[in-house]
Amino acid sequence: PKYSPTMTMMERRSRDGFYAGIVLFLSLGNQLASAGTIDHRYKNGEHVELWVNKVGPYANPQEAYEYYTLPYCAPDTKHHPNNKDGRHNEWKVQSIGEYLGGHSLRHSGHDITFDFKDQSEGCSTGPLTDDQVQKFSTAIQHRWFYQMYLDDLPVWGMVGELLPTESEHASLKVNEKDDRDRLEHISDIAEVSENMHPYVYTTRNLMIRYNGDQIVQVDLTSDPKSLVKVAKGETLNFALHISWEATTDQFHSRFDRYLDHEFFKHPIHWFSVFNSFMMVLFLMGLVALILLRTLKKDYARYGLVADMEEGGEGEVDEDGKPLKGEHSEDAGWKQVHGDVFRAPAFLPFFAALVGTGWQLVVLTASVILFAVLGPLHGEVHEERGEVLHAVIVCYSLSSIVAGYMSGKFFKMYYPTTAAARRNEKTALWQLVMGMTVLLLPTVTVIILSFLNFMSLIYGTINTIPFLVIVKLFLIWVFITVPLCVVGTMLGRHASGDTSKGPLEHFPCRVNAIPRPIPEDVPWYGKPAGLIPLAGLLSFGSIFIELYYVLTSLWNYKFYHVYGFLLGVYSILAIVVGMTSIIVVYFCLNAENYLWQWTAFGSGASTAGYVFLYGVYYFFFKTQMHGFLQTSFYFGYMTLIAVNLGLLCGTLGHGAAHSFVKAIFQNVKVD
């Protein structure tokens, strides 16, 4: 590309990086496209691949290991490891989203063909050693399960049972239709008595239902009669019986059976949305009362005093009541007009927070809308890792929003600082740009690096491969960073009426000397008393939906009601904005002009309640245990709280900023 002679070195580098990023982004787009090109149509006699994904305790979603961590045997087919051309050791090529989602698909070794003929495949282990007996015993005690995929349809199976006697398995009654339903009704066994023995399922029945040339349903059931006691020297003979059955079910609706409509569309879910909507109406009414009644009186009072100072009479307010004394405006929000638009403390850091927050606002809205439009491009819950792919793409592209908003905010408020008044040359805008680029990624990388290290030590499949880390780093370097740099420069050079000076953004000038803030004010005039209440109201509008989201994350349910999520997200944005406006109004009335951090904290405090709810959910709604799963749970909850805090804090600050500019736009000042 040709360079302009006036282009700075940083601008040139960001432009080069941006072009390189386009190439990398196109390659990522090709990867996204290739992930869904399979049409799931089979010819007669064509192979149907069965992939094994993971095995681990049902109570700990992140404690998932490679399937052959347990001493299962490889099927005696042409794919057996002893055969040179076998596919038993073949790993499925996956996308970035699948790796980040903790998927690790390996060929099962079974040779299944689309010919509608029942078949059986088996294998035998050698005599079990003490170590193998211990592995099976631990897995059965902690209710381990395994997961497989056939034609991108997941199936689950149980490893075994703990039974008191050798004849107990003959009378074991199974009420559920398959292993997937059984897993939802089991729990860990804390202590194993001497008369309890581990039994492993050795026979599995795989039912495949098809419609024409497409597979529409897969069920896996373990045969209770095949339970064999796990003991040293015992030889286990495993068998997989595959049967086919025609059905009239349609292919496009084959994933509906995995969706828990009864849970997600429960009347309580609808009621919670209605309840949140009523809260919005209440808060909007309260803010309207402040704007239309209280502020009207304030304007009348301040206008009357101004008229009196100009020699007018004006001795009554809009209700016809006399105003007592000449100094009726000796208190109130007008007194801080010379300081209300002063730059907040730690301006570069605050600008980076605001920029990152607006990026998260756009990112969240984009991902939810992408999921809502699932019927047009394919439901996101039907493709492994598709939501994570959408997050990566939207985050990379929305970095220009972060740069623009942080650069614009810094440009707006820097002239009000003491350094600007002294005409000091500064490169703080570069610091703002750097902090905007690094702030959220640094926190995320620190947490995920710790979790990845723990996963590596435990040997789980949730370890992010090195090549995936390199790809994410390249996406960040060649797409996210250049777009953020471009956005910062656009915000820094945003057009404005510069003929009025650098402070044309504000309706009031900023005094050189800050006004002292009164300390003797009631509790409702102090940020420390108002911020927690604001966060509580915002949390109250989302906590029911939060339960459904956390249940989807930690209890193997497919979240699919993105219309609910979009509505709750909209309600949250309105509630956070309304509560922040109310908090800022009370603080300004107490003549506390440090409203910017207060407004941000009012919204961000919602994240504190979300994290506390996460603690409650962990102890009372799950059966998670162990250091690894606890680390993953609270690591992810910390990330959720940090991102939600930035998002809500920015929404609160944005609403309060518009409110403050509006009220001071219409008041007479000296």
TIDRENGU-645341 format. One line per field, with one value per residue (C-alpha): residue number from 1; x, y, z. Coordinates in steps of 0.25 Angstrom, whole numbers. Example, Ala and Ser with C-alpha at 12.3 -4.5 7.8 and 13.67 -1.06 7.14 Angstrom:
REM TIDRENGU-645341
resi <- [1,2]
u <- [49,55]
v <- [-18,-4]
w <- [31,29]
//
This chain:
REM TIDRENGU-645341
resi <- [1,2,3,4,5,6,7,8,9,10,11,12,13,14,15,16,17,18,19,20,21,22,23,24,25,26,27,28,29,30,31,32,33,34,35,36,37,38,39,40,41,42,43,44,45,46,47,48,49,50,51,52,53,54,55,56,57,58,59,60,61,62,63,64,65,66,67,68,69,70,71,72,73,74,75,76,77,78,79,80,81,82,83,84,85,86,87,88,89,90,91,92,93,94,95,96,97,98,99,100,101,102,103,104,105,106,107,108,109,110,111,112,113,114,115,116,117,118,119,120,121,122,123,124,125,126,127,128,129,130,131,132,133,134,135,136,137,138,139,140,141,142,143,144,145,146,147,148,149,150,151,152,153,154,155,156,157,158,159,160,161,162,163,164,165,166,167,168,169,170,171,172,173,174,175,176,177,178,179,180,181,182,183,184,185,186,187,188,189,190,191,192,193,194,195,196,197,198,199,200,201,202,203,204,205,206,207,208,209,210,211,212,213,214,215,216,217,218,219,220,221,222,223,224,225,226,227,228,229,230,231,232,233,234,235,236,237,238,239,240,241,242,243,244,245,246,247,248,249,250,251,252,253,254,255,256,257,258,259,260,261,262,263,264,265,266,267,268,269,270,271,272,273,274,275,276,277,278,279,280,281,282,283,284,285,286,287,288,289,290,291,292,293,294,295,296,297,298,299,300,301,302,303,304,305,306,307,308,309,310,311,312,313,314,315,316,317,318,319,320,321,322,323,324,325,326,327,328,329,330,331,332,333,334,335,336,337,338,339,340,341,342,343,344,345,346,347,348,349,350,351,352,353,354,355,356,357,358,359,360,361,362,363,364,365,366,367,368,369,370,371,372,373,374,375,376,377,378,379,380,381,382,383,384,385,386,387,388,389,390,391,392,393,394,395,396,397,398,399,400,401,402,403,404,405,406,407,408,409,410,411,412,413,414,415,416,417,418,419,420,421,422,423,424,425,426,427,428,429,430,431,432,433,434,435,436,437,438,439,440,441,442,443,444,445,446,447,448,449,450,451,452,453,454,455,456,457,458,459,460,461,462,463,464,465,466,467,468,469,470,471,472,473,474,475,476,477,478,479,480,481,482,483,484,485,486,487,488,489,490,491,492,493,494,495,496,497,498,499,500,501,502,503,504,505,506,507,508,509,510,511,512,513,514,515,516,517,518,519,520,521,522,523,524,525,526,527,528,529,530,531,532,533,534,535,536,537,538,539,540,541,542,543,544,545,546,547,548,549,550,551,552,553,554,555,556,557,558,559,560,561,562,563,564,565,566,567,568,569,570,571,572,573,574,575,576,577,578,579,580,581,582,583,584,585,586,587,588,589,590,591,592,593,594,595,596,597,598,599,600,601,602,603,604,605,606,607,608,609,610,611,612,613,614,615,616,617,618,619,620,621,622,623,624,625,626,627,628,629,630,631,632,633,634,635,636,637,638,639,640,641,642,643,644,645,646,647,648,649,650,651,652,653,654,655,656,657,658,659,660,661,662,663,664,665,666,667,668,669,670]
u <- [0,4,7,4,16,8,4,11,19,8,-3,6,8,-7,-10,0,-6,-20,-17,-10,-22,-31,-24,-24,-39,-42,-35,-43,-56,-52,-51,-64,-71,-64,-69,-83,-82,-86,-100,-102,-107,-102,-102,-105,-93,-85,-78,-84,-73,-75,-66,-63,-62,-59,-61,-62,-71,-85,-84,-72,-74,-59,-53,-54,-43,-40,-49,-38,-33,-41,-36,-46,-42,-42,-52,-48,-50,-42,-39,-32,-19,-12,-16,-8,-19,-28,-34,-35,-24,-30,-34,-45,-40,-48,-50,-45,-58,-59,-45,-49,-62,-54,-57,-47,-53,-45,-50,-56,-51,-65,-68,-83,-89,-102,-108,-119,-114,-113,-98,-90,-76,-68,-54,-48,-38,-27,-28,-30,-18,-19,-17,-28,-37,-35,-38,-51,-55,-52,-60,-72,-72,-72,-83,-74,-80,-75,-80,-80,-84,-90,-94,-92,-102,-98,-100,-97,-94,-91,-78,-84,-92,-89,-97,-97,-97,-93,-107,-113,-110,-120,-131,-127,-138,-136,-148,-141,-142,-127,-114,-116,-128,-122,-110,-120,-125,-111,-102,-88,-86,-78,-74,-74,-77,-70,-82,-83,-75,-73,-79,-76,-86,-80,-92,-97,-109,-108,-121,-120,-133,-133,-142,-138,-123,-122,-120,-130,-128,-118,-120,-110,-115,-106,-111,-113,-111,-97,-92,-79,-71,-58,-48,-33,-31,-45,-46,-56,-63,-69,-80,-87,-100,-105,-119,-126,-140,-148,-156,-164,-157,-152,-137,-138,-144,-135,-129,-142,-141,-129,-135,-142,-154,-161,-150,-147,-161,-167,-177,-167,-158,-169,-173,-159,-158,-172,-167,-154,-163,-171,-159,-155,-168,-166,-152,-156,-167,-158,-148,-160,-164,-150,-149,-163,-166,-154,-145,-156,-156,-141,-141,-152,-145,-131,-138,-145,-132,-125,-137,-136,-121,-124,-134,-147,-158,-161,-165,-173,-171,-179,-189,-191,-184,-174,-159,-153,-141,-131,-122,-132,-121,-111,-112,-114,-108,-107,-96,-86,-88,-74,-68,-78,-71,-57,-50,-51,-39,-30,-35,-27,-31,-46,-46,-40,-51,-62,-57,-56,-70,-76,-69,-75,-89,-87,-81,-92,-103,-97,-95,-110,-115,-107,-113,-127,-126,-122,-134,-128,-113,-114,-117,-105,-108,-107,-92,-81,-74,-82,-85,-71,-67,-78,-71,-57,-62,-71,-60,-49,-58,-64,-50,-51,-63,-54,-43,-53,-61,-48,-41,-54,-56,-41,-41,-54,-49,-34,-36,-42,-29,-19,-8,-16,-18,-2,-2,7,10,6,5,-6,-15,-5,-6,-21,-20,-10,-19,-31,-24,-18,-28,-38,-29,-19,-29,-35,-21,-17,-29,-30,-15,-16,-28,-21,-9,-18,-24,-11,-7,-19,-19,-33,-37,-40,-26,-25,-15,-3,-7,-21,-14,-5,-17,-24,-11,-10,-25,-22,-10,-14,-29,-32,-21,-21,-36,-34,-23,-32,-43,-35,-30,-44,-49,-37,-40,-55,-61,-66,-69,-54,-57,-63,-51,-47,-59,-70,-75,-80,-91,-84,-69,-60,-54,-39,-40,-49,-61,-60,-70,-79,-77,-89,-99,-110,-107,-115,-106,-93,-89,-86,-100,-106,-97,-101,-116,-114,-107,-118,-129,-121,-118,-133,-137,-128,-126,-136,-130,-117,-121,-125,-112,-103,-111,-108,-93,-92,-103,-102,-114,-115,-118,-128,-137,-129,-142,-143,-128,-130,-142,-135,-122,-131,-138,-124,-119,-131,-131,-116,-118,-130,-123,-110,-118,-125,-112,-105,-117,-116,-101,-102,-113,-103,-93,-84,-79,-71,-82,-74,-68,-81,-89,-80,-80,-95,-96,-83,-88,-98,-86,-84,-98,-96,-83,-90,-101,-91,-85,-99,-102,-89,-92,-107,-110,-99,-91,-77,-65,-50,-40,-40,-55,-55,-44,-51,-65,-60,-50,-61,-70,-59,-58,-74,-74,-62,-69,-83,-77,-70,-83,-93,-83,-82,-97,-99,-89,-94,-108,-103,-95,-106,-115,-104,-102,-117,-120,-109,-112,-125,-121,-116,-102,-93]
v <- [0,14,23,37,46,51,37,34,21,16,18,11,-1,-2,-1,-12,-20,-18,-23,-35,-37,-37,-49,-56,-53,-59,-72,-72,-70,-82,-90,-86,-89,-103,-106,-107,-112,-127,-129,-141,-149,-164,-174,-188,-195,-182,-182,-175,-170,-172,-162,-163,-150,-151,-158,-152,-150,-145,-135,-128,-123,-118,-131,-138,-148,-155,-167,-177,-172,-183,-197,-199,-208,-205,-211,-223,-217,-213,-200,-207,-201,-214,-211,-202,-195,-194,-181,-184,-174,-163,-150,-141,-128,-118,-103,-93,-92,-107,-107,-96,-103,-115,-125,-135,-145,-158,-169,-180,-191,-196,-200,-195,-195,-188,-201,-203,-216,-220,-223,-225,-222,-226,-227,-233,-227,-235,-239,-226,-221,-214,-200,-203,-208,-195,-187,-194,-194,-179,-176,-184,-178,-164,-167,-165,-165,-164,-157,-160,-154,-160,-151,-139,-145,-147,-159,-162,-175,-179,-186,-195,-197,-199,-211,-219,-233,-241,-244,-230,-226,-237,-230,-216,-208,-197,-187,-177,-179,-178,-174,-159,-159,-168,-158,-147,-155,-160,-154,-157,-168,-161,-174,-188,-199,-212,-219,-210,-214,-207,-213,-209,-209,-218,-218,-205,-204,-193,-190,-182,-176,-171,-164,-166,-164,-156,-160,-153,-160,-168,-174,-182,-191,-200,-214,-216,-231,-229,-223,-230,-229,-221,-230,-232,-243,-242,-241,-232,-235,-222,-222,-211,-215,-206,-206,-198,-193,-185,-172,-161,-151,-139,-136,-121,-124,-135,-127,-123,-136,-130,-117,-117,-108,-112,-106,-93,-90,-92,-82,-76,-72,-64,-58,-54,-46,-40,-36,-30,-22,-17,-12,-5,2,6,11,19,25,29,35,43,48,54,59,65,70,71,77,86,92,92,100,109,112,114,123,131,134,138,148,154,156,163,172,165,162,147,143,131,117,110,106,120,118,129,126,131,139,143,131,120,113,112,97,87,81,95,99,89,94,98,85,75,73,72,60,47,42,33,38,29,17,21,24,10,4,12,8,-7,-6,-1,-12,-22,-16,-17,-31,-36,-31,-36,-50,-51,-46,-56,-67,-61,-62,-76,-81,-73,-78,-91,-92,-89,-101,-111,-108,-110,-97,-88,-78,-77,-75,-64,-58,-58,-52,-41,-38,-36,-27,-19,-15,-3,2,1,9,20,21,22,32,41,41,44,55,61,61,63,79,80,74,83,77,82,96,97,94,82,72,58,45,40,37,26,21,21,13,3,1,-1,-12,-19,-17,-28,-38,-37,-41,-52,-58,-58,-66,-75,-78,-83,-91,-97,-100,-107,-115,-119,-124,-132,-137,-133,-130,-116,-112,-102,-107,-99,-97,-91,-82,-77,-75,-67,-58,-56,-52,-42,-36,-35,-32,-27,-18,-11,-9,-3,6,11,13,21,30,32,36,45,52,52,64,75,90,94,109,109,103,89,90,91,78,83,93,99,103,96,104,104,101,90,92,86,74,75,63,65,59,48,34,35,46,37,28,17,16,17,8,-5,-2,1,-12,-19,-14,-17,-31,-33,-31,-43,-53,-63,-63,-64,-77,-83,-78,-84,-97,-98,-95,-105,-116,-121,-113,-107,-92,-89,-78,-66,-58,-58,-54,-43,-37,-39,-32,-20,-19,-20,-8,0,-3,0,13,17,14,21,33,33,31,42,52,49,51,64,69,66,75,63,66,53,46,38,27,27,25,14,7,7,-1,-9,-13,-23,-32,-33,-39,-48,-54,-56,-63,-71,-75,-79,-87,-95,-99,-102,-105,-113,-126,-121,-125,-125,-114,-115,-113,-102,-95,-95,-91,-79,-75,-75,-68,-57,-55,-54,-44,-35,-35,-32,-21,-14,-15,-10,0,6,6,13,23,26,28,37,45,48,52,61,68,70,76,86,90,96,104,118,119,131]
w <- [0,-2,10,12,16,27,32,46,48,57,47,36,45,49,34,31,42,37,23,29,38,26,21,34,36,23,27,39,31,22,35,40,26,25,39,33,19,22,17,26,14,13,1,3,9,12,26,37,47,62,70,85,91,106,119,133,146,142,154,149,134,133,139,125,120,107,105,106,120,125,121,110,98,84,75,67,53,42,50,61,65,60,46,38,31,43,48,63,66,57,63,57,51,59,59,69,76,78,84,93,97,102,91,87,77,74,64,72,64,60,46,44,30,25,21,31,35,50,54,66,69,81,88,100,110,116,131,139,147,160,153,143,154,162,150,147,162,164,151,156,170,164,154,142,128,114,102,87,74,62,50,60,69,83,92,106,113,128,131,142,155,170,175,188,183,170,167,169,155,150,157,154,149,139,137,128,113,111,118,116,124,135,136,141,153,159,169,174,185,196,203,198,209,209,203,191,178,165,153,138,127,116,106,99,90,79,72,59,53,39,29,15,14,27,41,50,64,72,85,94,105,114,117,132,130,124,137,141,154,153,160,158,147,142,126,121,108,102,91,83,77,65,60,50,50,40,45,39,48,40,39,42,55,60,71,77,86,93,97,110,106,119,127,119,116,129,134,144,133,126,140,142,129,132,146,140,131,142,149,137,136,151,149,137,144,156,146,139,152,155,141,140,154,162,152,147,161,161,148,153,166,159,149,159,167,154,151,165,163,150,158,155,165,164,178,175,169,158,169,173,186,191,191,204,204,193,194,191,182,193,191,180,167,161,171,164,150,150,154,148,135,141,137,145,154,146,133,124,132,132,117,115,123,116,102,106,112,100,92,101,99,84,85,94,86,73,78,84,71,63,72,71,56,57,48,36,37,46,61,69,79,67,64,74,77,68,79,83,68,68,81,75,62,68,79,68,59,71,76,67,76,88,82,77,90,98,89,88,103,106,96,102,116,115,113,127,134,140,130,119,125,126,111,114,102,106,100,109,97,94,108,106,93,100,112,103,95,107,119,117,109,121,131,122,119,133,138,126,127,141,137,125,134,144,133,127,141,142,128,124,110,113,111,100,89,87,72,76,85,74,65,75,77,62,62,73,67,53,55,68,71,57,58,72,68,56,65,75,64,59,73,75,62,63,57,66,66,69,67,81,87,93,103,93,97,110,113,125,127,137,148,150,165,169,179,192,194,206,216,225,216,218,214,201,197,198,187,197,201,187,179,186,184,170,167,175,166,153,159,162,147,143,154,149,135,141,147,134,128,139,138,123,126,137,136,121,116,102,104,92,97,92,90,105,107,97,105,118,112,108,121,128,120,123,138,139,132,140,154,150,147,160,168,160,163,178,178,170,179,191,183,180,166,165,158,147,156,164,151,146,160,160,148,151,165,158,155,170,173,161,166,180,173,166,180,185,172,174,188,187,172,168,173,168,176,175,173,158,156,167,160,147,153,160,149,139,149,151,136,135,147,141,127,133,142,130,122,132,137,123,121,135,131,117,123,134,124,115,127,133,120,118,132,131,117,121,134,135,140,142]
//
